[in-house]
Amino acid sequence: MMIQAVHVPESAEAVAAHSARGGWIMGGGTVVMPLVNSGAAAGSELISLRRAGLAGIEVRGGVARIGAAAPLSSVEEHPGLGFLRPALRTIASPTIRNLATVGGNLFVAQPYGDLAVCLLALDALCEIAGPGGRRDAPVADVLASGVAGGEFVTAVVVRLPEPGTWYYHKAMRRRLNSASIVTVASVTRVEDGVVTSTRIALGGVAPRPVRAVSAERLLRDRPLSAEVLTEAGEAARADTAPFDDAYASAWYRARVLPVHLRRAFTS
């Protein structure tokens, strides 16, 4: 299908009005435009969020609100979001990060979408707009089911992790600018050497980012020792659905998952 029109509305309300008529919403275009150029686009109209006022980032009182149209590079450079910088620096190239958006990253199929893995670990909340009005939804629901027709994410809201509770590790074929083989992100609190709470998200091991709920159950009330972490990594396989692609086989992803989950907490 050929694209017949490109709309660049200047407010979220105008975006909603266009989306009600069936347009395809586009953030930075790093995923959409290759489909358009190849003739595989699913609609005849594009709706760009570039001028819709959805690119702001605000960090206040331990909570960050990140506009869906904020480029990944803006998040990477924000002084209040430094804990995310190591994760963002591994995503594609600086040129792509200047275009790709926070909202768009939620809808990128694995093994891409590393920021989405982080947002799942952080239990982010998505602010959503559409023809029916506005609503909030956990990022886990958006990652699992998407949004209704005509809806779009306007922002994500996250509570910043307390010092010493954020863990991140990504295994890839190159040091930077490579898709994930296994990604691990976690907010884990340890008191007196024992895990009191943990939330673990995995990327690269299923078609969408997933919670490692089996590993979480195993870790609670136990020390973060290498032995316990290896057990947790093996348990996490039950929460995954690995796949073959150009970067790694499903067998390899499942095989190395325990290693990289352990490294996330010990590196």
C-alpha positions in Angstrom: 0.0 0.0 0.0 1.3 3.5 -0.9 1.4 6.3 1.6 -1.0 9.0 0.4 -0.6 11.6 3.2 1.6 12.5 6.1 0.1 14.5 8.9 2.2 16.5 11.5 -0.3 17.6 14.1 0.8 20.1 16.8 -1.0 18.6 19.8 -2.0 15.3 21.3 -5.6 16.1 20.7 -4.9 16.6 17.0 -3.0 13.3 16.8 -6.1 11.6 18.4 -8.3 13.2 15.8 -6.2 11.9 12.9 -5.7 8.5 14.5 -9.5 8.1 14.8 -9.5 8.1 11.0 -7.1 5.2 10.8 -3.7 6.8 10.3 -0.5 5.1 11.3 1.2 6.9 14.2 5.0 7.3 13.8 7.6 8.4 16.3 11.1 8.7 15.0 10.4 6.5 11.9 13.4 4.2 12.4 11.0 1.2 12.1 8.1 2.6 10.2 10.1 4.3 7.3 11.8 1.1 6.2 8.4 -0.5 5.9 7.1 2.5 4.0 10.1 2.5 1.6 9.7 -1.2 1.0 5.9 -0.9 0.3 5.0 -3.0 3.4 3.3 -0.1 5.3 0.0 -1.2 6.7 -1.9 2.1 5.9 -2.2 5.0 3.5 -1.6 7.8 6.0 1.2 8.6 8.5 0.8 10.7 11.6 4.1 12.1 12.9 4.5 12.9 16.6 7.4 15.2 15.9 5.5 18.5 16.6 2.9 17.1 19.0 4.6 18.4 22.2 5.3 14.9 23.5 9.1 15.1 23.7 9.5 16.6 27.2 11.4 15.0 30.1 10.7 16.0 33.7 12.3 14.5 36.8 10.9 15.6 40.1 10.5 14.1 43.5 12.1 10.8 42.5 9.7 10.3 39.6 10.4 10.8 35.9 7.9 11.6 33.2 9.3 11.0 29.8 7.4 12.1 26.7 6.7 9.3 24.2 8.3 11.4 21.4 11.5 12.0 23.3 14.5 10.7 21.4 16.5 8.0 23.1 19.5 10.4 22.9 17.6 12.9 25.1 17.0 10.3 27.8 20.7 9.2 27.5 21.9 12.8 28.1 19.4 13.8 30.8 21.3 14.3 34.2 18.4 12.9 36.2 18.3 9.6 34.3 22.0 8.6 34.4 21.3 5.1 35.6 19.8 4.4 32.1 22.8 5.6 30.2 24.7 2.3 30.0 21.6 0.6 28.6 20.9 3.4 26.0 24.5 3.5 24.8 24.2 -0.1 23.6 21.1 0.7 21.4 22.0 1.1 17.7 24.1 4.1 16.7 24.1 7.7 17.9 22.3 8.6 14.6 19.5 6.2 15.3 19.2 7.2 18.9 18.7 10.8 17.8 15.6 9.6 15.9 14.2 6.6 17.7 11.7 7.5 20.4 10.8 6.2 23.9 7.3 5.4 22.8 8.4 3.7 19.6 10.8 1.5 21.6 7.8 -0.1 23.3 6.6 -1.5 20.0 9.8 -2.8 18.6 10.0 -6.5 18.3 12.8 -8.3 20.1 15.8 -8.6 20.0 15.5 -4.8 19.8 13.8 -2.6 22.3 16.2 -2.6 25.2 14.7 0.5 26.8 11.4 -1.4 26.9 13.1 -4.1 29.0 14.3 -1.4 31.4 10.8 0.2 31.7 9.3 -3.3 32.4 11.8 -3.8 35.2 11.0 -0.3 36.5 7.3 -1.1 36.5 6.6 2.0 34.4 3.2 3.4 33.8 2.1 4.4 30.3 -0.1 7.4 29.7 -2.3 6.7 26.6 -4.5 8.9 24.5 -6.9 8.1 21.7 -10.4 8.8 20.3 -12.0 7.6 23.5 -10.0 9.9 25.8 -7.0 9.4 28.1 -6.1 6.4 30.3 -3.1 4.9 32.1 -1.9 1.4 31.8 1.1 -0.6 33.2 3.9 -0.9 30.7 3.6 -4.7 31.1 0.1 -4.6 29.6 1.2 -2.4 26.7 4.2 -4.7 25.9 1.9 -7.8 26.1 -1.1 -6.5 24.2 -0.3 -3.2 22.6 -3.0 -0.5 22.6 -6.4 -0.3 21.1 -6.9 1.0 17.6 -6.4 4.7 17.3 -4.7 4.9 20.7 -1.1 6.0 21.2 1.3 6.3 24.2 1.9 10.0 25.1 4.4 9.4 28.0 5.9 6.9 30.4 6.2 7.5 34.1 8.8 5.8 36.2 9.8 5.9 39.9 13.6 6.3 40.0 15.3 3.3 41.6 17.0 3.8 45.0 20.8 3.9 44.9 22.3 0.4 44.7 19.1 -1.3 43.5 19.4 -1.0 39.7 21.1 -3.8 37.8 21.6 -4.0 34.0 23.5 -6.3 31.6 23.2 -6.9 27.9 25.0 -9.7 26.0 25.5 -8.9 22.3 27.9 -9.8 19.5 29.7 -6.5 19.6 30.5 -4.2 22.5 28.1 -1.5 21.2 25.6 -1.0 18.4 24.3 -4.6 18.3 21.0 -6.3 19.0 20.4 -8.3 22.2 21.2 -12.0 22.7 20.1 -11.7 26.4 19.2 -8.5 28.2 18.7 -8.4 32.0 17.3 -5.4 33.9 16.3 -5.4 37.5 15.3 -3.4 40.5 16.4 -5.5 43.5 16.7 -4.4 47.1 19.2 -6.3 49.4 19.2 -5.8 53.1 21.8 -7.5 55.4 22.9 -9.6 52.4 19.5 -11.0 51.7 17.1 -10.1 48.8 14.0 -8.4 50.2 12.4 -7.5 46.9 13.2 -8.0 43.2 11.7 -7.3 39.8 13.5 -8.8 36.8 12.9 -8.2 33.2 14.4 -10.1 30.3 15.0 -9.2 26.6 16.2 -11.2 23.7 14.7 -14.4 25.0 11.0 -14.0 23.9 9.2 -12.1 21.1 8.5 -9.3 23.7 10.2 -8.3 26.9 9.1 -10.6 29.8 9.2 -10.7 33.6 11.4 -13.4 35.1 8.8 -14.2 37.8 10.3 -17.7 38.4 13.7 -16.2 39.1 12.1 -13.5 41.3 10.4 -16.1 43.5 13.6 -18.1 43.9 15.7 -15.0 44.8 13.5 -13.6 47.5 14.8 -14.0 51.1 18.0 -15.5 49.8 21.6 -14.1 49.4 22.8 -12.8 46.1 25.5 -15.4 45.9 26.8 -16.9 42.6 25.1 -20.2 43.4 21.7 -18.7 44.1 21.9 -16.5 41.0 22.8 -19.5 38.8 19.7 -21.2 40.2 17.6 -18.2 39.5 18.9 -18.0 35.9 18.0 -21.6 35.3 14.6 -21.0 36.8 14.1 -18.0 34.5 14.1 -20.3 31.5 10.5 -21.2 32.4 9.5 -17.6 31.7 11.0 -17.4 28.2 10.3 -18.4 24.6 13.6 -18.1 22.9 13.9 -17.8 19.1 16.4 -18.1 16.3 17.6 -15.1 14.4 20.8 -13.8 12.8 22.3 -13.0 16.1 21.9 -16.3 18.0 19.9 -19.5 18.1 17.1 -20.2 20.5 19.2 -23.0 22.0 22.1 -20.6 22.6 19.9 -17.9 24.2 18.4 -20.5 26.6 21.9 -21.9 27.3 23.5 -18.6 28.3 20.6 -17.0 30.1 21.8 -18.2 33.6 25.3 -16.9 32.9 24.1 -13.4 31.9 21.5 -13.1 34.7 24.3 -13.8 37.2 26.6 -11.2 35.5 23.8 -8.6 35.7 24.1 -8.7 39.5 27.9 -9.4 39.9 29.6 -7.4 37.1 
